[in-house]
Amino acid sequence: MLVIWFPAQPTRSRTRAGSHRHRALLSMSEPLLEGRAEVKAERVRLSRVGRLLFSARMNNGIALVGLCWLLAQAEMGLAAEKVFDLTTARPNEAPPGFRSALSGTGQPGEWKVILDDVPLTFAPMTPEAPQTRKIPVIAQLSQDRTDERFPLLVYDEEVFGDFKLTVRFKTVGGAVEQMAGVAFRLQDERNYYVVRASTLGRTFRFYRVHQGVRDNPIGPEIAIPSGVWHELSVECQGNRIRLRLDGEQPIPEITDPTFANGKIALWTKSDSVSYFTDLRIEYTPREPLAKALVRDALEKYPRLLGLRIVSTTSRRPELHVVASSDAGEEGQPGNAYEKQCIEQNIILFGKSDRKAIVTMPLHDRNGDPIAAVRCELESFFGQTEQNAVARAVPIRKRMEPRVTSLKELTE
């Protein structure tokens, strides 16, 4: 099919200011995907308790417990889970899917997967039997004593909005500091929340880092024994933050609207040598804005023959389809016309026997073109370029007030 393309109008398009849920189907027993971030399972939130609830053999007591559990999960709105399994990670390397970063000054951290001794779950059968077992843990081993030095190990594969994170940590060494914690809703190395425990300082603290400036920490004095495993829990729902240490809630619920979503990272300070293991995250999967824009447009304009948004992402800098009415197109490279549309900030028009195709630049809140919107319209006898563009522009006009940045559009 021959499609002829040419600029719709020589004038630049106007600047506008502005601004599924899925369930993972992997079971606990399925093999890991090689090369991923050692995510053991991203499974349906219906756990053993939930399955018991639907069992014909259950008694009323189990049913009540199961019902309460399911209602609690429904209230939180969490629909997926990532469990980070280190058993397949390469020793003496950072786990795949994570990257080392540094907040503050000093040398970067040295993050590695190593083996550590932990007590047996059950007592050994004989005195001669081993008293411990070895498990893989994530360790920060660098001992740079720079004071305002905060090594981070950032999980780069997902951005989390509402979530519940749990991790076990152990402070092992450090002459200046012995700290371990989690940075969350991380935008970059200068913007995030953090909760951390200090063995030497005997404190459990939360604070915000905004534009590189740290707020005054809040939290109580509390003993954090070194060489002992502790469990840290972080739960974010909207602008509410709940923090727990070893099952207790030493800090009252926090409300802060600064960061609505972001990445998560393991955190230490100065020369702290700290270990982490059993990291898992229950979360509500986020739909990229681009997909929501396509879905909403198709609902508003059901006679559209096709619609797609083409742009770049932080993980894939080349132009490609980020959202489409045809899911099979997503991830495919963008074409030369879409590239021209963005680079020159112009509307392009093409036609065939049955379709009129209009490709328009999509702008961020600063008026910069960050993506191309391609609309396929039903053609008719006497179809003109001006008419097709007039039909397509309201679609973009409806989208642009919701687009603030490329990151917000695609992540």
Helices and strands as residue ranges (DSSP letters): E 4-7, E 39-41, H 48-53, H 60-76, E 80-84, E 98-104, E 111-119, E 132-140, E 149-160, E 163-173, E 179-188, E 191-198, E 203-210, E 213-214, E 230-237, E 240-245, E 248-255, E 262-267, E 273-283, H 289-300, E 306-311, E 320-324, G 327-329, H 336-344, E 348-351, E 355-363, E 369-378, H 385-399, G 400-402, H 406-410
